Amino acid sequence: MLRSREPPDLMITDYLMPGMNGAELIELANPLAPAMKLMLITGYSNIAEGPAASVPRLAKPFRHADLAQLVADLLTCEPEGKVVQFPIRGR
C-alpha cells in the first residue's frame, strides 16, 4: 500500500509489536509515503529519541472518543511534532 500511487492518508501503529516496534515501522514507512500522517499508540510514557519522538501519539489507556478526536485532528490539520496525551479519567 505504501508504494502505491495513493498511499493511505493515515497510519496508526502500536509501539510494541512482534518483530518490529512502531518506531521502526514509522522509520521505514515515512520515506515511502512522506505525506501520510502518522500516529503512534503506546503505553510507554516517554519515547525520547528517533522518529517516534516527534510523531503524534496517544497514550494508553485511552477512550474511543480520544482516538476519534486525534484521528480527526490529524486528517484536518497539521499538528507536526505534537505529542498528545489525553488525561486519564478516574485516576
C-alpha positions in Angstrom: 0.0 0.0 0.0 2.8 2.5 0.9 4.4 2.0 -2.6 1.1 2.5 -4.4 0.1 5.7 -6.2 -2.3 6.5 -3.5 -0.9 5.6 -0.1 -3.1 5.8 2.9 -3.9 9.1 4.5 -3.1 7.9 8.0 -1.1 5.1 9.6 -1.8 4.1 13.2 0.6 1.8 14.8 1.2 0.5 18.3 4.7 0.8 19.7 5.0 -2.7 20.9 4.6 -5.3 18.2 6.2 -8.6 17.4 9.2 -8.5 15.1 9.4 -4.7 14.7 8.3 -1.9 17.0 6.1 1.0 15.9 9.1 3.4 15.8 10.9 1.1 13.3 7.7 0.8 11.2 7.4 4.6 11.1 11.1 5.0 10.1 10.5 2.5 7.2 7.1 3.9 6.1 7.9 7.6 6.2 10.2 7.8 3.2 7.7 5.6 1.2 4.7 7.9 1.9 6.0 11.2 3.2 2.6 12.9 3.0 1.0 10.2 5.1 0.0 11.2 8.6 1.4 9.0 11.4 0.1 8.2 14.8 1.7 6.0 17.5 -0.3 4.4 20.3 1.8 3.5 23.2 1.8 2.6 26.9 5.2 4.0 27.3 5.2 7.5 28.8 8.4 8.7 27.2 9.8 7.9 23.8 12.7 10.4 23.7 14.6 9.7 20.5 14.3 8.6 17.0 11.4 9.2 14.6 8.7 8.2 17.1 9.7 11.1 19.3 8.1 13.7 17.0 5.1 11.6 15.8 1.7 12.4 17.4 0.9 9.7 19.9 -1.9 8.6 22.0 -1.0 7.3 25.5 -2.7 4.1 26.8 -5.2 3.7 28.2 -7.4 6.0 26.1 -11.1 6.3 25.3 -12.5 5.7 21.9 -13.5 9.3 21.8 -9.9 10.3 22.3 -8.8 8.2 19.4 -11.5 9.6 17.2 -10.6 13.1 18.1 -6.9 12.6 17.3 -7.7 10.9 14.0 -10.0 13.8 13.1 -7.3 16.4 14.1 -4.6 14.6 12.1 -6.7 14.4 9.0 -7.9 18.0 9.1 -4.9 20.0 10.3 -1.1 19.9 10.5 -0.1 19.0 14.1 3.6 18.3 13.2 5.6 17.2 16.2 2.7 17.3 18.5 2.6 14.8 21.3 -0.9 14.2 22.5 -1.5 12.6 25.9 -5.1 12.8 27.0 -5.9 12.9 30.7 -6.8 9.5 32.2 -10.3 9.7 33.6 -11.0 8.3 37.0 -7.4 8.5 38.4 
